[in-house]
Amino acid sequence: VMYSTARRKDMYRMLFEGCLATIVRFTLCLGTWAATLSWWTRSCESLAEQYGLTYFTYEAVFGNLKAAAAVQKVLLPLASFILALYIKMKLGWFNGIINLSWGVQGKIGDIALTIGGSVAPANDRAASAAKYRLYRYLNLAH
């Protein structure tokens, strides 16, 4: 899939098919889950009576939800800390790549300055053609 385009219409189409579609799908699934959980907590007594189950009583369901909230309260700081470490790791990786590319760019510039300064004067046609060929190859490597 190519994500570069010069036409605005194509850019908006790719945006709506990509991240916005994912966000809408996630929001709808989360809303469905929340509505199901809300229905379950409101109708747990009738389900317990209808099927004769003891684990669908209001006290059992409410106790389980309170336990889940307590677990989430404990895990939220841990998850946030781990996410911060993960972001730091990825930024370090990205900065390493940027530093390597800047190093390569500097070495290519050094080669260009060294060759450009050591070759014959600019009025020599063969030297100018060789410099231009080197310039093209250095741009290709860059």
N, C-alpha and C positions, 0 to 999 in steps of 0.2 A: 504494500500500500504506500503510495507516494503522498506526502503531506505538504508538498510545495505547489503553489498555484499562483498565477498572476491575475486570475479573475476573482472578483469579490463574491460572485454568486457561488462558485465552487468552494470557496473558503467557508462561507456560511453553511453550505450543505454538509461539508466534512465536519464542521463544528457541531451541527445538530445531530449528525449520525454518530458522532464519537462521544465526547464527554457529556453533553447534555442528555443524550439518550440513556447513558449509564446512570446519571444522577436521577433522572425521572424514574427509571426502573428501580433503583435502590430505594427511592422515597416511597414509591408505591408498595414495594415489598415490606418496608419497615412499617408503613401505615397499616397494611393488612395484618402484620404480626401484632401490632399494638391493639388493633380492633379485636383480634382473636383473643388476646390476653385479657382485654377488658370484658369481653363476653364471657370468658371462662370464669373470671372472678365473680361476675354477677350471677351466673347460673350454676355455680358449683353445687349449691344445696339441692337444686332440683335434679341435677345429674346424679348426685349421691343417693337421693331417694329413688329415682327412677331405676338405677342399675344396682342399688344396694351396695355401693362401694364406700368404704370408710375413708379412703384417701382423697375423696372429692368433697369432704366436708369443708365448710367455710374456714374453720380453724386450721385445718391442714394446709389448705391452699394459701391462706394468708400467712401462715408460719413459713411456708416455703418461699413465698415472695419476700418476706422480711429477711430470711436467710440469704437469698440471692442479693438483696440490697446491701446486706452487711459484707458479703464477699466482694461485690462490686466496689464498695467503699474502700476495702483493703487493697484491691487489685488496681484501682485507678492510678494511685501515685506510682506503683511499680511499672505499670504499662507506660505512663508518661515518661518515667526515667529511662526505660528501655528504648522508647521512641526517640528521645533526645540523643542517646548514645548511637542509635542507628543513623540518625541524621548527621551527627558529627562524623561518623565513619564515612558516609557517602560524600560529605563535603570535603573530607580529607582526600578521598580518592579523586574527586573532581579537581581539587587544587593541584594534586600530583600530576594529573594529565595536562592541566594548563601550564604548569611549570615546565614539563617536558616539551610542550609545543613552543613555549617561548624560548627555551634553550635551542631547539632546532632552528627556529626563526633567526636567532642571533648568529648561529653558526653559518647559516646560509648567507646572511648579510656579510659576515666576515669573508666568506669565500668570494662573494661578488665584489667586495671592496679590494681584496687582494688581487684578484685577477684583473679587475678593471683598472687598477692603478699600475699594474706591471706590464700590461700589453701596450703595443705601439700606439702612437697618437691617433686621435679620432679621425684625422683626414685620410688614413689608410683604409681603403675599402675592404680589404680582406680581414683586417683586424676588427673593423666594425661589424662585419658579418659574423666573425667568430664570437665577438662579445654578445651580439644579439642572440646567437644560437645558445650560448651559455646562459643568458638571461632567460630564454624560454625553458631550458632544462631545469634551471633553479626554480622557476615558477611551477613547473610540473612537480618537482620534488616537494615544494612547499604545500 
